[in-house]
């Protein structure tokens, strides 16, 4: 397996508690990402590295662009909502409310669940995983995570989002093959990346199977796909990203000498050959020992790795069909 070392210096010192959900917007050459720990959404203009930050009352966990509409669809603490491209004004002291279009959890579960990662398919359906809120559920469930699917029609109906899979720990990074016939889904705490047969016409998936059990330290977190149908998986607690070929073999590894908790990645830039990477603080994972604090000094910041010299390019994220 070939190994690359990421730059020691980050592209941008975002100082996130739990940086997640990077999303590249080609129209504006902007990288959007969230800090779940601080209830913020960041908008980094890549031409000049100027960043605007929006503050919300609830954590926004993942955002997707709306097709032919400004702004985003997001999964947040309780469910799904539209949020603007930029808030008119907000601050840590005066965060903006989130107006949920659709709530996902029953009254008894709502204090114990929140959303996590998500993705759109090629038809604009949105899939998002939910997980147990850490430290706030004494239920005996060992796999409380679920996957939900929502369309524009369901956002505005009484039926709400559809729960399409249960029996997960922390559903995390997802991706589709270029022919839209395979869906990959990461289940973080079981250290598995699952594969399913996917029907693009219906949005249904079947034939669950184990695709990859990553080796080495850390757990699989967010992921993205490249044009060769290789999956790039971030390793939380593993200071690395691994690239898997369609057979599930690890063929390339990016090591991060100054960040431990690698959370998610997305391709972007004008040639789609730059991998943008979010990370989390050492405090988030309770790994803030003196040794780690001295070694992983850039944990929580945003990194960029230029892969153009390797002939690697990524695929853009699909957008939500909101009309």
C-alpha positions as a printed NumPy array, in Angstrom:
array([[  0.   ,   0.   ,   0.   ],
       [  1.338,   3.413,  -1.008],
       [  1.625,   6.047,   1.744],
       [  1.409,   9.836,   1.512],
       [  2.131,  12.237,   4.354],
       [ -0.294,  15.125,   4.686],
       [  1.07 ,  18.628,   5.277],
       [  1.875,  19.381,   8.892],
       [  0.281,  22.807,   8.513],
       [ -3.481,  22.971,   7.979],
       [ -5.086,  24.906,   5.154],
       [ -7.19 ,  26.816,   7.68 ],
       [ -7.164,  26.915,  11.46 ],
       [-10.873,  26.439,  12.103],
       [-10.275,  25.243,  15.684],
       [-13.28 ,  22.955,  15.597],
       [-14.394,  20.826,  18.492],
       [-15.939,  18.325,  16.085],
       [-15.357,  19.401,  12.486],
       [-17.484,  17.379,  10.073],
       [-19.477,  17.344,   6.845],
       [-17.169,  19.092,   4.322],
       [-19.057,  20.117,   1.17 ],
       [-17.484,  21.72 ,  -1.88 ],
       [-19.55 ,  24.22 ,  -3.887],
       [-18.053,  24.612,  -7.357],
       [-20.206,  27.614,  -8.304],
       [-18.504,  29.787,  -5.697],
       [-15.302,  27.796,  -5.054],
       [-16.345,  27.577,  -1.404],
       [-15.838,  24.819,   1.12 ],
       [-18.637,  24.513,   3.651],
       [-18.257,  22.43 ,   6.819],
       [-19.817,  22.163,  10.262],
       [-18.609,  22.104,  13.838],
       [-21.098,  19.867,  15.627],
       [-19.557,  20.686,  18.994],
       [-20.063,  24.445,  18.624],
       [-23.338,  24.48 ,  16.621],
       [-21.685,  26.322,  13.736],
       [-21.576,  26.168,   9.941],
       [-18.426,  27.536,   8.292],
       [-18.15 ,  28.887,   4.751],
       [-14.535,  29.094,   3.569],
       [-13.906,  30.941,   0.294],
       [-10.973,  29.061,  -1.153],
       [ -9.664,  31.868,  -3.38 ],
       [ -8.762,  34.08 ,  -0.449],
       [ -9.3  ,  31.78 ,   2.554],
       [-11.888,  34.138,   4.008],
       [-14.299,  32.349,   6.319],
       [-17.817,  33.283,   7.423],
       [-19.39 ,  31.45 ,  10.349],
       [-23.084,  30.968,  11.116],
       [-24.211,  30.103,  14.645],
       [-27.302,  27.997,  15.427],
       [-29.122,  26.973,  18.6  ],
       [-28.884,  23.301,  17.689],
       [-25.963,  21.412,  16.144],
       [-26.139,  21.146,  12.362],
       [-24.532,  17.795,  11.585],
       [-24.522,  17.642,   7.778],
       [-25.537,  19.923,   4.909],
       [-26.273,  19.312,   1.225],
       [-26.802,  21.866,  -1.522],
       [-30.328,  22.385,  -2.834],
       [-30.698,  21.963,  -6.585],
       [-31.86 ,  25.212,  -8.253],
       [-32.392,  26.904,  -4.886],
       [-29.998,  28.861,  -2.684],
       [-28.978,  27.491,   0.67 ],
       [-28.904,  23.984,   2.083],
       [-30.956,  21.119,   3.386],
       [-29.498,  20.069,   6.715],
       [-29.858,  17.3  ,   9.223],
       [-29.658,  18.754,  12.693],
       [-30.332,  17.663,  16.253],
       [-34.021,  16.763,  15.861],
       [-34.661,  16.405,  12.146],
       [-34.447,  18.138,   8.774],
       [-34.556,  21.822,   7.864],
       [-33.653,  24.32 ,   5.186],
       [-31.005,  26.824,   6.195],
       [-29.831,  29.832,   4.174],
       [-26.586,  30.124,   2.269],
       [-25.586,  32.722,   4.878],
       [-27.383,  34.021,   7.94 ],
       [-28.058,  37.748,   8.009],
       [-26.6  ,  37.871,  11.496],
       [-25.74 ,  35.428,  14.259],
       [-23.209,  34.989,  17.027],
       [-22.32 ,  32.597,  19.795],
       [-24.332,  34.832,  22.123],
       [-27.284,  35.154,  19.712],
       [-27.519,  31.934,  17.689],
       [-30.219,  31.492,  15.077],
       [-33.102,  29.05 ,  15.596],
       [-33.647,  26.069,  13.324],
       [-37.143,  25.711,  11.883],
       [-37.623,  21.983,  11.402],
       [-39.661,  20.898,   8.389],
       [-39.679,  17.304,   9.531],
       [-38.831,  15.744,  12.878],
       [-37.649,  12.158,  12.976],
       [-37.845,  10.903,  16.547],
       [-40.694,   9.958,  18.836],
       [-41.271,  12.024,  21.984],
       [-39.58 ,   9.485,  24.225],
       [-36.55 ,   9.092,  21.933],
       [-36.033,  12.76 ,  21.061],
       [-33.93 ,  13.58 ,  24.174],
       [-31.624,  10.645,  23.374],
       [-31.059,  10.824,  19.605],
       [-29.468,  13.183,  17.111],
       [-28.467,  13.091,  13.46 ],
       [-24.957,  12.544,  12.174],
       [-23.688,  12.152,   8.581],
       [-25.683,  12.104,   5.34 ],
       [-25.631,  12.099,   1.538],
       [-27.883,  12.604,  -1.484],
       [-28.303,  10.087,  -4.274],
       [-28.31 ,  10.932,  -7.993],
       [-32.073,  11.558,  -7.939],
       [-31.804,  14.032,  -5.07 ],
       [-33.057,  11.849,  -2.22 ],
       [-31.364,  12.564,   1.106],
       [-30.133,   9.819,   3.436],
       [-29.017,  10.668,   6.974],
       [-27.995,   8.529,   9.915],
       [-28.998,   9.039,  13.535],
       [-27.125,   8.013,  16.65 ],
       [-27.446,   7.979,  20.42 ],
       [-26.46 ,  11.224,  22.123],
       [-23.377,  10.37 ,  24.12 ],
       [-23.943,  10.157,  27.852],
       [-27.697,  10.805,  27.701],
       [-29.258,   7.376,  27.219],
       [-29.227,   4.537,  29.725],
       [-31.238,   2.242,  27.453],
       [-29.792,  -1.267,  27.025],
       [-29.628,  -1.011,  23.214],
       [-26.239,  -1.874,  21.779],
       [-27.042,  -0.638,  18.248],
       [-29.348,   2.377,  18.529],
       [-28.351,   3.942,  15.194],
       [-30.751,   4.231,  12.251],
       [-30.734,   5.445,   8.667],
       [-33.489,   7.747,   7.379],
       [-34.48 ,   8.716,   3.843],
       [-36.31 ,  11.915,   2.936],
       [-37.566,  13.547,  -0.268],
       [-39.003,  16.99 ,  -0.923],
       [-42.535,  15.58 ,  -0.734],
       [-41.879,  13.849,   2.58 ],
       [-40.425,  17.007,   4.099],
       [-43.819,  18.65 ,   3.732],
       [-46.058,  15.697,   4.559],
       [-47.349,  14.336,   7.852],
       [-45.612,  11.029,   7.149],
       [-42.171,  12.559,   7.624],
       [-38.859,  10.845,   6.866],
       [-38.725,   7.091,   6.364],
       [-36.597,   4.956,   8.653],
       [-34.957,   2.591,   6.165],
       [-32.388,   0.754,   8.309],
       [-31.845,   0.018,  11.992],
       [-29.351,  -2.088,  13.977],
       [-26.437,   0.32 ,  13.506],
       [-24.085,   1.877,  16.064],
       [-23.067,   5.227,  14.549],
       [-24.079,   5.351,  10.875],
       [-21.478,   7.503,   9.215],
       [-19.865,   8.104,   5.824],
       [-21.803,   6.98 ,   2.729],
       [-21.058,   6.813,  -0.971],
       [-22.389,   5.529,  -4.295],
       [-20.543,   3.867,  -7.137],
       [-20.569,   5.788, -10.415],
       [-23.188,   3.454, -11.913],
       [-25.435,   4.122,  -8.865],
       [-25.844,   0.39 ,  -8.318],
       [-23.929,   0.082,  -5.025],
       [-24.36 ,   2.024,  -1.784],
       [-21.615,   2.041,   0.845],
       [-22.459,   2.772,   4.486],
       [-20.004,   3.117,   7.366],
       [-20.927,   1.746,  10.809],
       [-18.269,   3.352,  12.963],
       [-18.258,   1.495,  16.261],
       [-18.36 ,  -1.961,  14.675],
       [-15.412,  -0.942,  12.44 ],
       [-17.286,  -1.926,   9.278],
       [-18.08 ,  -0.452,   5.887],
       [-21.135,  -2.195,   4.473],
       [-22.195,  -2.522,   0.841],
       [-25.726,  -2.816,  -0.566],
       [-27.285,  -3.257,  -3.97 ],
       [-28.985,   0.056,  -4.793],
       [-32.03 ,   0.722,  -6.962],
       [-31.842,   4.31 ,  -8.173],
       [-35.424,   4.247,  -9.49 ],
       [-36.941,   3.449,  -6.092],
       [-34.241,   4.54 ,  -3.632],
       [-34.33 ,   1.074,  -2.037],
       [-31.272,  -0.973,  -1.094],
       [-30.905,  -4.716,  -0.533],
       [-28.338,  -7.505,  -0.176],
       [-26.412,  -6.141,   2.809],
       [-22.863,  -7.432,   3.021],
       [-19.604,  -6.653,   4.768],
       [-17.328,  -4.831,   2.326],
       [-14.379,  -3.651,   4.443],
       [-13.152,  -3.992,   8.021],
       [-10.361,  -1.384,   8.175],
       [ -7.225,  -2.467,   9.997],
       [ -4.954,  -0.505,  12.282],
       [ -5.773,   2.119,  14.904],
       [ -8.871,   4.295,  14.782],
       [-12.408,   3.797,  13.509],
       [-13.906,   4.572,  10.078],
       [-15.759,   7.902,  10.015],
       [-16.763,  10.041,   7.015],
       [-15.918,   9.141,   3.428],
       [-16.056,  10.243,  -0.2  ],
       [-15.703,   8.7  ,  -3.661],
       [-13.337,   9.387,  -6.54 ],
       [-13.874,   9.017, -10.297],
       [-12.305,   5.525, -10.247],
       [-14.928,   4.276,  -7.75 ],
       [-12.392,   4.146,  -4.93 ],
       [-13.678,   5.062,  -1.478],
       [-11.696,   7.355,   0.831],
       [-12.393,   6.656,   4.517],
       [-11.361,   8.975,   7.352],
       [-10.078,   7.262,  10.499],
       [-11.196,   8.852,  13.758],
       [ -8.421,   8.291,  16.283],
       [ -6.193,   6.85 ,  13.55 ],
       [ -4.491,   9.981,  12.159],
       [ -5.114,   8.748,   8.623],
       [ -7.355,   8.411,   5.558],
       [ -7.394,   5.155,   3.612],
       [ -8.329,   4.651,  -0.059],
       [-10.077,   1.371,  -0.905],
       [-10.461,  -0.006,  -4.421],
       [-13.772,  -1.537,  -5.596],
       [-12.641,  -4.945,  -4.323],
       [-12.221,  -3.536,  -0.811],
       [ -8.412,  -3.562,  -0.775],
       [ -6.6  ,  -0.654,   0.899],
       [ -4.344,   0.761,  -1.821],
       [ -3.289,   4.147,  -0.436],
       [ -2.979,   5.774,   2.97 ],
       [ -2.59 ,   9.42 ,   3.919],
       [ -0.934,   9.904,   7.307],
       [ -1.544,  13.084,   9.307],
       [  1.419,  13.86 ,  11.571],
       [ -0.31 ,  16.728,  13.436],
       [ -3.971,  15.629,  13.748],
       [ -5.311,  12.482,  15.425],
       [ -9.07 ,  12.544,  14.861],
       [ -9.725,  12.584,  11.11 ],
       [-13.466,  12.93 ,  10.669],
       [-14.456,  13.42 ,   7.021],
       [-13.192,  14.293,   3.552],
       [-14.449,  15.62 ,   0.237],
       [-12.894,  16.362,  -3.123],
       [-12.988,  19.901,  -4.437],
       [-11.064,  22.672,  -6.104],
       [-11.348,  23.775,  -9.702],
       [ -9.879,  20.491, -10.977],
       [-11.525,  18.298,  -8.28 ],
       [ -8.072,  16.968,  -7.369],
       [ -7.782,  18.413,  -3.849],
       [ -8.942,  16.403,  -0.853],
       [-10.309,  18.635,   1.912],
       [-10.271,  17.067,   5.362],
       [-12.031,  17.982,   8.611],
       [-10.742,  16.942,  12.016],
       [-11.823,  16.974,  15.659],
       [-10.096,  18.195,  18.783],
       [ -8.319,  15.877,  21.171],
       [-10.712,  16.972,  23.919],
       [-13.651,  15.666,  21.865],
       [-12.292,  12.12 ,  22.072],
       [-10.77 ,  12.509,  25.543],
       [ -7.322,  11.908,  24.061],
       [ -5.904,  15.176,  25.4  ],
       [ -2.925,  13.63 ,  27.187],
       [  0.23 ,  15.748,  27.444],
       [  1.928,  13.51 ,  24.865],
       [ -0.907,  13.841,  22.339],
       [ -1.282,  17.573,  22.903],
       [  2.397,  18.009,  22.092],
       [  2.225,  15.791,  18.98 ],
       [ -1.195,  16.47 ,  17.414],
       [ -1.094,  20.244,  17.607],
       [ -3.433,  20.876,  14.659],
       [ -6.324,  18.65 ,  15.73 ],
       [ -9.612,  20.395,  14.982],
       [ -8.303,  22.25 ,  11.928],
       [ -8.976,  21.895,   8.194],
       [ -6.434,  20.247,   5.881],
       [ -6.005,  20.098,   2.111],
       [ -4.046,  17.489,   0.145],
       [ -3.331,  18.049,  -3.562],
       [ -3.626,  14.684,  -5.323],
       [ -3.299,  15.99 ,  -8.881],
       [  0.213,  14.599,  -9.245],
       [ -1.191,  11.116,  -8.613],
       [ -3.815,  11.448, -11.34 ],
       [ -6.627,  11.244,  -8.788],
       [ -9.833,  13.254,  -9.091],
       [-12.982,  13.206,  -7.051],
       [-16.663,  13.226,  -7.831],
       [-18.964,  16.063,  -6.772],
       [-21.681,  15.514,  -4.193],
       [-25.235,  15.137,  -5.427],
       [-27.712,  17.901,  -4.533],
       [-31.126,  17.679,  -2.893],
       [-34.07 ,  17.778,  -5.294],
       [-36.074,  20.49 ,  -3.564],
       [-38.527,  21.184,  -6.386]])
